[in-house]
Amino acid sequence: MINKLTLVIVMATYPIMGLTMPIHNPVPGGVAVIPIDMLENAIFNGTRILTLKNNSRAYAIVGIPLSAKPGNSEIIAGERKIGFTIKKYTYETQHLTIKNRRKVNPLPEDLKRITRERIEMNSAFRRFTTSIVPDTNFIPPVKGRRSSSFGLRRILNGQPRNPHSGMDIAAPEGTPIIAPANGIVVALGNYFFNGKTILIDHGYGLVTIYCHLENITVHLDDRLNKGSIIGSVGQTGRVTGPHLHWGVSLNNARIDPGLFLSDE
Ligand SMILES: [Zn+2]
């Protein structure tokens, strides 16, 4: 028999699909959830953004780039301008030592490859696929200890590098990785910095990336169901040990994946 308490716990653990939205946290690297009059196209910084309906209300969901300046900002929904404020948030600095120095200071012959891979990933991040309705209630892609390292300003072997654009989840090599939501595999490869990598398009500008894999078990253009296995945790590319680097991109802005996990 199910008592009242069990029912409450079950509902909290399995939110009804479509009723859970990303967490509103309008900081650089965060998300702004903005109510709009009706479900229509919306634009931020010249880029189309995700719009969805939740409990019969329409919302625009804006990915705010880590490079965004705090202060007044706006979206355009249909004909209407809607202002919102990007709040200031300062990320900590993290020092890391990478043993393979070539992964910090690539050789001239590596640069062509790095540029090619960057173009491949960027074109995946810029997709806006309207044939898939995104499920923004992600399940964690791997079981393991989640670090709160998103956005950290990184110093590698004493040299400043780009801020950390995802969440690192520590797990033993070989741990299965699953798709956090339905989507299509839009890029994969063995990249110089990211190692064995998969990019999944979840629709409407929501794209996720999985790096440093040991094995990739999906193919380009595969349609994935939420929870299906895509590969296993490894330590390929630039790493200090086995882990999954999981990134979430919305309207081509890399944002904190934790905002898409309802159990955070
Ligand atoms: Zn990482």
py3Dmol code that shows the C-alpha trace and the ligand (Angstrom):
import py3Dmol

protein = """\
ATOM      1  CA  MET A   1       0.000   0.000   0.000  1.00  0.00           C
ATOM      2  CA  ILE A   2       1.218   3.497  -0.775  1.00  0.00           C
ATOM      3  CA  ASN A   3       0.805   5.966   2.028  1.00  0.00           C
ATOM      4  CA  LYS A   4       0.763   9.728   1.624  1.00  0.00           C
ATOM      5  CA  LEU A   5       4.438  10.192   2.494  1.00  0.00           C
ATOM      6  CA  THR A   6       5.595   7.615  -0.060  1.00  0.00           C
ATOM      7  CA  LEU A   7       3.529   9.358  -2.709  1.00  0.00           C
ATOM      8  CA  VAL A   8       5.133  12.720  -1.940  1.00  0.00           C
ATOM      9  CA  ILE A   9       8.620  11.168  -2.151  1.00  0.00           C
ATOM     10  CA  VAL A  10       7.797   9.417  -5.441  1.00  0.00           C
ATOM     11  CA  MET A  11       6.554  12.666  -6.959  1.00  0.00           C
ATOM     12  CA  ALA A  12       9.646  14.538  -5.800  1.00  0.00           C
ATOM     13  CA  THR A  13      11.950  11.878  -7.264  1.00  0.00           C
ATOM     14  CA  TYR A  14      10.136  11.561 -10.593  1.00  0.00           C
ATOM     15  CA  PRO A  15       8.869  14.990 -11.578  1.00  0.00           C
ATOM     16  CA  ILE A  16       6.269  14.819 -14.313  1.00  0.00           C
ATOM     17  CA  MET A  17       8.045  15.459 -17.615  1.00  0.00           C
ATOM     18  CA  GLY A  18       7.728  19.011 -18.835  1.00  0.00           C
ATOM     19  CA  LEU A  19       6.861  20.384 -15.415  1.00  0.00           C
ATOM     20  CA  THR A  20      10.451  20.854 -14.299  1.00  0.00           C
ATOM     21  CA  MET A  21      12.312  23.773 -15.764  1.00  0.00           C
ATOM     22  CA  PRO A  22      15.946  24.843 -15.444  1.00  0.00           C
ATOM     23  CA  ILE A  23      16.736  26.786 -12.273  1.00  0.00           C
ATOM     24  CA  HIS A  24      16.536  30.590 -12.738  1.00  0.00           C
ATOM     25  CA  ASN A  25      20.016  31.868 -11.900  1.00  0.00           C
ATOM     26  CA  PRO A  26      20.765  34.932 -14.073  1.00  0.00           C
ATOM     27  CA  VAL A  27      24.547  35.135 -13.628  1.00  0.00           C
ATOM     28  CA  PRO A  28      27.312  34.687 -16.223  1.00  0.00           C
ATOM     29  CA  GLY A  29      27.261  30.932 -16.926  1.00  0.00           C
ATOM     30  CA  GLY A  30      23.696  30.688 -15.612  1.00  0.00           C
ATOM     31  CA  VAL A  31      20.162  30.680 -16.977  1.00  0.00           C
ATOM     32  CA  ALA A  32      17.403  33.317 -16.996  1.00  0.00           C
ATOM     33  CA  VAL A  33      13.846  31.941 -17.015  1.00  0.00           C
ATOM     34  CA  ILE A  34      11.668  34.790 -18.335  1.00  0.00           C
ATOM     35  CA  PRO A  35       7.850  34.648 -18.587  1.00  0.00           C
ATOM     36  CA  ILE A  36       6.587  35.696 -22.028  1.00  0.00           C
ATOM     37  CA  ASP A  37       3.042  36.479 -23.259  1.00  0.00           C
ATOM     38  CA  MET A  38       2.714  33.467 -25.563  1.00  0.00           C
ATOM     39  CA  LEU A  39       4.780  30.749 -27.139  1.00  0.00           C
ATOM     40  CA  GLU A  40       6.600  32.535 -29.959  1.00  0.00           C
ATOM     41  CA  ASN A  41      10.132  33.043 -31.254  1.00  0.00           C
ATOM     42  CA  ALA A  42      12.478  34.928 -28.955  1.00  0.00           C
ATOM     43  CA  ILE A  43      15.934  36.398 -29.514  1.00  0.00           C
ATOM     44  CA  PHE A  44      18.875  37.154 -27.183  1.00  0.00           C
ATOM     45  CA  ASN A  45      22.006  38.884 -28.507  1.00  0.00           C
ATOM     46  CA  GLY A  46      20.884  38.201 -32.079  1.00  0.00           C
ATOM     47  CA  THR A  47      20.493  34.461 -31.420  1.00  0.00           C
ATOM     48  CA  ARG A  48      17.226  32.533 -31.275  1.00  0.00           C
ATOM     49  CA  ILE A  49      16.563  31.118 -27.814  1.00  0.00           C
ATOM     50  CA  LEU A  50      14.578  28.292 -26.281  1.00  0.00           C
ATOM     51  CA  THR A  51      10.905  29.008 -25.595  1.00  0.00           C
ATOM     52  CA  LEU A  52       8.572  26.508 -23.954  1.00  0.00           C
ATOM     53  CA  LYS A  53       5.253  26.121 -22.221  1.00  0.00           C
ATOM     54  CA  ASN A  54       4.986  25.010 -18.607  1.00  0.00           C
ATOM     55  CA  ASN A  55       1.672  24.787 -16.709  1.00  0.00           C
ATOM     56  CA  SER A  56       0.006  26.727 -19.569  1.00  0.00           C
ATOM     57  CA  ARG A  57       2.466  29.646 -19.185  1.00  0.00           C
ATOM     58  CA  ALA A  58       5.064  30.485 -21.828  1.00  0.00           C
ATOM     59  CA  TYR A  59       8.719  31.098 -20.959  1.00  0.00           C
ATOM     60  CA  ALA A  60      11.944  32.056 -22.702  1.00  0.00           C
ATOM     61  CA  ILE A  61      15.006  30.271 -21.310  1.00  0.00           C
ATOM     62  CA  VAL A  62      18.223  32.224 -21.875  1.00  0.00           C
ATOM     63  CA  GLY A  63      21.707  30.756 -21.628  1.00  0.00           C
ATOM     64  CA  ILE A  64      23.993  33.523 -20.304  1.00  0.00           C
ATOM     65  CA  PRO A  65      27.605  33.206 -21.499  1.00  0.00           C
ATOM     66  CA  LEU A  66      30.401  33.162 -18.908  1.00  0.00           C
ATOM     67  CA  SER A  67      31.780  36.234 -20.689  1.00  0.00           C
ATOM     68  CA  ALA A  68      28.539  38.255 -20.201  1.00  0.00           C
ATOM     69  CA  LYS A  69      28.808  41.588 -18.388  1.00  0.00           C
ATOM     70  CA  PRO A  70      26.581  41.951 -15.306  1.00  0.00           C
ATOM     71  CA  GLY A  71      23.859  44.607 -15.635  1.00  0.00           C
ATOM     72  CA  ASN A  72      20.774  45.275 -17.722  1.00  0.00           C
ATOM     73  CA  SER A  73      20.066  42.956 -20.605  1.00  0.00           C
ATOM     74  CA  GLU A  74      17.043  42.109 -22.735  1.00  0.00           C
ATOM     75  CA  ILE A  75      15.373  39.571 -24.943  1.00  0.00           C
ATOM     76  CA  ILE A  76      12.965  40.177 -27.805  1.00  0.00           C
ATOM     77  CA  ALA A  77       9.889  37.937 -27.674  1.00  0.00           C
ATOM     78  CA  GLY A  78       7.767  38.412 -30.774  1.00  0.00           C
ATOM     79  CA  GLU A  79       7.577  42.216 -31.051  1.00  0.00           C
ATOM     80  CA  ARG A  80       8.169  42.946 -27.376  1.00  0.00           C
ATOM     81  CA  LYS A  81      11.412  43.767 -25.586  1.00  0.00           C
ATOM     82  CA  ILE A  82      11.671  42.267 -22.114  1.00  0.00           C
ATOM     83  CA  GLY A  83      14.449  43.431 -19.791  1.00  0.00           C
ATOM     84  CA  PHE A  84      16.237  41.303 -17.225  1.00  0.00           C
ATOM     85  CA  THR A  85      19.283  41.792 -15.021  1.00  0.00           C
ATOM     86  CA  ILE A  86      22.438  39.712 -15.213  1.00  0.00           C
ATOM     87  CA  LYS A  87      23.706  39.480 -11.649  1.00  0.00           C
ATOM     88  CA  LYS A  88      27.362  39.601 -10.760  1.00  0.00           C
ATOM     89  CA  TYR A  89      29.013  36.356  -9.738  1.00  0.00           C
ATOM     90  CA  THR A  90      32.734  35.807  -9.262  1.00  0.00           C
ATOM     91  CA  TYR A  91      34.060  32.326  -9.882  1.00  0.00           C
ATOM     92  CA  GLU A  92      37.056  31.065  -7.923  1.00  0.00           C
ATOM     93  CA  THR A  93      40.440  30.392  -9.462  1.00  0.00           C
ATOM     94  CA  GLN A  94      41.731  26.827  -9.723  1.00  0.00           C
ATOM     95  CA  HIS A  95      45.329  25.769 -10.253  1.00  0.00           C
ATOM     96  CA  LEU A  96      45.933  22.439 -11.989  1.00  0.00           C
ATOM     97  CA  THR A  97      49.072  20.573 -12.965  1.00  0.00           C
ATOM     98  CA  ILE A  98      48.908  18.680 -16.259  1.00  0.00           C
ATOM     99  CA  LYS A  99      51.733  16.152 -16.691  1.00  0.00           C
ATOM    100  CA  ASN A 100      51.476  16.047 -20.490  1.00  0.00           C
ATOM    101  CA  ARG A 101      52.874  19.502 -21.286  1.00  0.00           C
ATOM    102  CA  ARG A 102      51.894  19.235 -24.950  1.00  0.00           C
ATOM    103  CA  LYS A 103      48.230  19.358 -23.797  1.00  0.00           C
ATOM    104  CA  VAL A 104      48.903  22.796 -22.248  1.00  0.00           C
ATOM    105  CA  ASN A 105      51.288  24.170 -24.873  1.00  0.00           C
ATOM    106  CA  PRO A 106      50.447  22.308 -28.102  1.00  0.00           C
ATOM    107  CA  LEU A 107      53.110  21.885 -30.769  1.00  0.00           C
ATOM    108  CA  PRO A 108      52.701  23.817 -34.046  1.00  0.00           C
ATOM    109  CA  GLU A 109      51.596  20.591 -35.791  1.00  0.00           C
ATOM    110  CA  ASP A 110      48.754  20.181 -33.256  1.00  0.00           C
ATOM    111  CA  LEU A 111      47.189  23.577 -34.023  1.00  0.00           C
ATOM    112  CA  LYS A 112      45.514  22.574 -37.318  1.00  0.00           C
ATOM    113  CA  ARG A 113      43.824  19.658 -35.602  1.00  0.00           C
ATOM    114  CA  ILE A 114      42.758  21.825 -32.631  1.00  0.00           C
ATOM    115  CA  THR A 115      41.242  24.454 -34.964  1.00  0.00           C
ATOM    116  CA  ARG A 116      39.373  21.807 -36.991  1.00  0.00           C
ATOM    117  CA  GLU A 117      37.956  20.225 -33.831  1.00  0.00           C
ATOM    118  CA  ARG A 118      36.920  23.595 -32.411  1.00  0.00           C
ATOM    119  CA  ILE A 119      34.983  24.397 -35.611  1.00  0.00           C
ATOM    120  CA  GLU A 120      33.264  20.985 -35.428  1.00  0.00           C
ATOM    121  CA  MET A 121      32.193  21.518 -31.813  1.00  0.00           C
ATOM    122  CA  ASN A 122      31.154  25.145 -32.349  1.00  0.00           C
ATOM    123  CA  SER A 123      28.919  24.242 -35.271  1.00  0.00           C
ATOM    124  CA  ALA A 124      27.212  21.661 -33.037  1.00  0.00           C
ATOM    125  CA  PHE A 125      26.741  24.265 -30.279  1.00  0.00           C
ATOM    126  CA  ARG A 126      25.180  26.697 -32.775  1.00  0.00           C
ATOM    127  CA  ARG A 127      22.442  24.277 -33.893  1.00  0.00           C
ATOM    128  CA  PHE A 128      18.804  25.197 -33.463  1.00  0.00           C
ATOM    129  CA  THR A 129      16.755  22.087 -34.225  1.00  0.00           C
ATOM    130  CA  THR A 130      13.005  22.641 -33.973  1.00  0.00           C
ATOM    131  CA  SER A 131      12.077  19.018 -34.769  1.00  0.00           C
ATOM    132  CA  ILE A 132      12.915  17.936 -31.198  1.00  0.00           C
ATOM    133  CA  VAL A 133      11.092  19.438 -28.230  1.00  0.00           C
ATOM    134  CA  PRO A 134      13.693  19.626 -25.486  1.00  0.00           C
ATOM    135  CA  ASP A 135      13.225  17.862 -22.173  1.00  0.00           C
ATOM    136  CA  THR A 136      15.016  20.223 -19.771  1.00  0.00           C
ATOM    137  CA  ASN A 137      14.642  17.898 -16.794  1.00  0.00           C
ATOM    138  CA  PHE A 138      17.944  16.051 -17.140  1.00  0.00           C
ATOM    139  CA  ILE A 139      18.991  12.910 -15.350  1.00  0.00           C
ATOM    140  CA  PRO A 140      22.689  12.818 -14.338  1.00  0.00           C
ATOM    141  CA  PRO A 141      24.719  11.218 -17.196  1.00  0.00           C
ATOM    142  CA  VAL A 142      26.854   9.209 -14.802  1.00  0.00           C
ATOM    143  CA  LYS A 143      26.717   8.083 -11.192  1.00  0.00           C
ATOM    144  CA  GLY A 144      29.585   9.614  -9.260  1.00  0.00           C
ATOM    145  CA  ARG A 145      30.842  12.523  -7.231  1.00  0.00           C
ATOM    146  CA  ARG A 146      29.866  15.808  -8.892  1.00  0.00           C
ATOM    147  CA  SER A 147      32.327  18.607  -8.492  1.00  0.00           C
ATOM    148  CA  SER A 148      31.097  22.173  -8.396  1.00  0.00           C
ATOM    149  CA  SER A 149      33.902  23.227 -10.699  1.00  0.00           C
ATOM    150  CA  PHE A 150      31.780  24.922 -13.376  1.00  0.00           C
ATOM    151  CA  GLY A 151      33.071  28.395 -14.251  1.00  0.00           C
ATOM    152  CA  LEU A 152      36.337  28.143 -12.309  1.00  0.00           C
ATOM    153  CA  ARG A 153      39.053  30.351 -13.744  1.00  0.00           C
ATOM    154  CA  ARG A 154      41.757  27.889 -14.623  1.00  0.00           C
ATOM    155  CA  ILE A 155      45.494  28.185 -14.345  1.00  0.00           C
ATOM    156  CA  LEU A 156      47.169  25.191 -15.999  1.00  0.00           C
ATOM    157  CA  ASN A 157      50.849  24.683 -15.129  1.00  0.00           C
ATOM    158  CA  GLY A 158      50.953  28.349 -14.105  1.00  0.00           C
ATOM    159  CA  GLN A 159      49.328  29.651 -17.303  1.00  0.00           C
ATOM    160  CA  PRO A 160      45.809  31.187 -17.476  1.00  0.00           C
ATOM    161  CA  ARG A 161      43.353  29.306 -19.695  1.00  0.00           C
ATOM    162  CA  ASN A 162      39.620  29.496 -20.534  1.00  0.00           C
ATOM    163  CA  PRO A 163      37.234  29.061 -17.585  1.00  0.00           C
ATOM    164  CA  HIS A 164      35.946  25.573 -16.904  1.00  0.00           C
ATOM    165  CA  SER A 165      32.901  25.236 -19.142  1.00  0.00           C
ATOM    166  CA  GLY A 166      31.266  22.154 -17.610  1.00  0.00           C
ATOM    167  CA  MET A 167      30.818  19.886 -14.626  1.00  0.00           C
ATOM    168  CA  ASP A 168      33.338  17.156 -13.788  1.00  0.00           C
ATOM    169  CA  ILE A 169      31.931  13.917 -12.423  1.00  0.00           C
ATOM    170  CA  ALA A 170      34.534  11.582 -10.929  1.00  0.00           C
ATOM    171  CA  ALA A 171      33.889   7.901 -11.658  1.00  0.00           C
ATOM    172  CA  PRO A 172      36.070   4.839 -12.325  1.00  0.00           C
ATOM    173  CA  GLU A 173      37.138   4.098 -15.880  1.00  0.00           C
ATOM    174  CA  GLY A 174      34.497   2.045 -17.670  1.00  0.00           C
ATOM    175  CA  THR A 175      31.484   3.455 -15.766  1.00  0.00           C
ATOM    176  CA  PRO A 176      28.574   3.695 -18.240  1.00  0.00           C
ATOM    177  CA  ILE A 177      27.474   7.173 -19.354  1.00  0.00           C
ATOM    178  CA  ILE A 178      23.805   7.725 -20.283  1.00  0.00           C
ATOM    179  CA  ALA A 179      21.956  10.362 -22.286  1.00  0.00           C
ATOM    180  CA  PRO A 180      20.353  12.812 -19.784  1.00  0.00           C
ATOM    181  CA  ALA A 181      17.446  13.438 -22.183  1.00  0.00           C
ATOM    182  CA  ASN A 182      16.283  12.505 -25.688  1.00  0.00           C
ATOM    183  CA  GLY A 183      18.428  13.829 -28.509  1.00  0.00           C
ATOM    184  CA  ILE A 184      20.497  13.221 -31.649  1.00  0.00           C
ATOM    185  CA  VAL A 185      24.264  12.570 -31.825  1.00  0.00           C
ATOM    186  CA  VAL A 186      25.537  15.523 -33.871  1.00  0.00           C
ATOM    187  CA  ALA A 187      29.317  15.244 -33.481  1.00  0.00           C
ATOM    188  CA  LEU A 188      31.863  12.806 -32.119  1.00  0.00           C
ATOM    189  CA  GLY A 189      35.564  12.202 -32.315  1.00  0.00           C
ATOM    190  CA  ASN A 190      38.837  11.790 -30.468  1.00  0.00           C
ATOM    191  CA  TYR A 191      39.741  15.435 -29.856  1.00  0.00           C
ATOM    192  CA  PHE A 192      43.106  16.850 -28.812  1.00  0.00           C
ATOM    193  CA  PHE A 193      42.009  18.452 -25.516  1.00  0.00           C
ATOM    194  CA  ASN A 194      38.633  16.771 -24.879  1.00  0.00           C
ATOM    195  CA  GLY A 195      39.681  13.222 -25.799  1.00  0.00           C
ATOM    196  CA  LYS A 196      36.906  10.892 -26.971  1.00  0.00           C
ATOM    197  CA  THR A 197      33.894  13.208 -27.174  1.00  0.00           C
ATOM    198  CA  ILE A 198      30.185  13.099 -28.019  1.00  0.00           C
ATOM    199  CA  LEU A 199      27.851  16.043 -28.662  1.00  0.00           C
ATOM    200  CA  ILE A 200      24.079  15.585 -28.378  1.00  0.00           C
ATOM    201  CA  ASP A 201      21.470  17.984 -29.786  1.00  0.00           C
ATOM    202  CA  HIS A 202      18.362  18.050 -27.555  1.00  0.00           C
ATOM    203  CA  GLY A 203      16.520  20.632 -29.680  1.00  0.00           C
ATOM    204  CA  TYR A 204      15.927  24.409 -29.601  1.00  0.00           C
ATOM    205  CA  GLY A 205      19.582  25.279 -29.008  1.00  0.00           C
ATOM    206  CA  LEU A 206      20.080  22.882 -26.080  1.00  0.00           C
ATOM    207  CA  VAL A 207      23.239  20.836 -26.758  1.00  0.00           C
ATOM    208  CA  THR A 208      25.299  18.689 -24.371  1.00  0.00           C
ATOM    209  CA  ILE A 209      28.903  17.485 -24.580  1.00  0.00           C
ATOM    210  CA  TYR A 210      30.669  14.464 -22.977  1.00  0.00           C
ATOM    211  CA  CYS A 211      34.487  14.400 -22.874  1.00  0.00           C
ATOM    212  CA  HIS A 212      37.465  12.168 -21.958  1.00  0.00           C
ATOM    213  CA  LEU A 213      35.518   8.943 -22.674  1.00  0.00           C
ATOM    214  CA  GLU A 214      37.172   5.531 -22.710  1.00  0.00           C
ATOM    215  CA  ASN A 215      34.683   4.202 -25.275  1.00  0.00           C
ATOM    216  CA  ILE A 216      32.010   5.719 -27.493  1.00  0.00           C
ATOM    217  CA  THR A 217      29.133   3.329 -28.222  1.00  0.00           C
ATOM    218  CA  VAL A 218      26.939   5.573 -30.402  1.00  0.00           C
ATOM    219  CA  HIS A 219      27.226   6.769 -33.996  1.00  0.00           C
ATOM    220  CA  LEU A 220      26.705  10.081 -35.747  1.00  0.00           C
ATOM    221  CA  ASP A 221      22.977  10.826 -36.313  1.00  0.00           C
ATOM    222  CA  ASP A 222      21.841   8.186 -33.770  1.00  0.00           C
ATOM    223  CA  ARG A 223      18.557   9.117 -32.092  1.00  0.00           C
ATOM    224  CA  LEU A 224      18.922   8.626 -28.358  1.00  0.00           C
ATOM    225  CA  ASN A 225      16.324   7.961 -25.722  1.00  0.00           C
ATOM    226  CA  LYS A 226      16.688   9.454 -22.266  1.00  0.00           C
ATOM    227  CA  GLY A 227      18.768   7.015 -20.224  1.00  0.00           C
ATOM    228  CA  SER A 228      20.334   5.102 -23.143  1.00  0.00           C
ATOM    229  CA  ILE A 229      24.058   4.293 -22.853  1.00  0.00           C
ATOM    230  CA  ILE A 230      26.368   6.419 -25.013  1.00  0.00           C
ATOM    231  CA  GLY A 231      29.808   5.284 -23.804  1.00  0.00           C
ATOM    232  CA  SER A 232      31.997   4.896 -20.731  1.00  0.00           C
ATOM    233  CA  VAL A 233      34.101   7.093 -18.450  1.00  0.00           C
ATOM    234  CA  GLY A 234      37.780   7.337 -19.346  1.00  0.00           C
ATOM    235  CA  GLN A 235      40.767   9.646 -19.188  1.00  0.00           C
ATOM    236  CA  THR A 236      41.446  10.502 -22.831  1.00  0.00           C
ATOM    237  CA  GLY A 237      42.640  14.021 -23.780  1.00  0.00           C
ATOM    238  CA  ARG A 238      43.763  16.621 -21.217  1.00  0.00           C
ATOM    239  CA  VAL A 239      42.962  15.163 -17.784  1.00  0.00           C
ATOM    240  CA  THR A 240      44.373  14.679 -14.303  1.00  0.00           C
ATOM    241  CA  GLY A 241      42.477  11.384 -13.821  1.00  0.00           C
ATOM    242  CA  PRO A 242      39.379   9.436 -14.946  1.00  0.00           C
ATOM    243  CA  HIS A 243      36.176  11.529 -14.941  1.00  0.00           C
ATOM    244  CA  LEU A 244      33.367  12.688 -17.164  1.00  0.00           C
ATOM    245  CA  HIS A 245      33.470  16.296 -18.260  1.00  0.00           C
ATOM    246  CA  TRP A 246      29.830  17.132 -18.955  1.00  0.00           C
ATOM    247  CA  GLY A 247      28.937  20.411 -20.609  1.00  0.00           C
ATOM    248  CA  VAL A 248      25.568  22.033 -21.331  1.00  0.00           C
ATOM    249  CA  SER A 249      25.149  24.712 -23.978  1.00  0.00           C
ATOM    250  CA  LEU A 250      22.044  26.828 -24.535  1.00  0.00           C
ATOM    251  CA  ASN A 251      21.830  29.372 -27.381  1.00  0.00           C
ATOM    252  CA  ASN A 252      25.565  28.726 -27.844  1.00  0.00           C
ATOM    253  CA  ALA A 253      26.369  29.752 -24.247  1.00  0.00           C
ATOM    254  CA  ARG A 254      28.116  27.238 -22.024  1.00  0.00           C
ATOM    255  CA  ILE A 255      26.152  27.126 -18.775  1.00  0.00           C
ATOM    256  CA  ASP A 256      26.155  25.296 -15.451  1.00  0.00           C
ATOM    257  CA  PRO A 257      24.802  21.730 -15.989  1.00  0.00           C
ATOM    258  CA  GLY A 258      23.662  21.654 -12.341  1.00  0.00           C
ATOM    259  CA  LEU A 259      20.795  24.026 -13.258  1.00  0.00           C
ATOM    260  CA  PHE A 260      19.251  21.206 -15.327  1.00  0.00           C
ATOM    261  CA  LEU A 261      19.329  18.548 -12.604  1.00  0.00           C
ATOM    262  CA  SER A 262      16.238  18.573 -10.411  1.00  0.00           C
ATOM    263  CA  ASP A 263      17.950  16.726  -7.540  1.00  0.00           C
ATOM    264  CA  GLU A 264      20.566  19.472  -7.055  1.00  0.00           C
TER     265      GLU A 264
END
"""
ligand_1 = """\
1
ZN
Zn 36.045 19.372 -16.975
"""
view = py3Dmol.view(width=600, height=400)
view.addModel(protein, "pdb")
view.setStyle({"model": 0}, {"cartoon": {"style": "trace"}})
view.addModel(ligand_1, "xyz")
view.setStyle({"model": 1}, {"stick": {}})
view.zoomTo()
view.show()
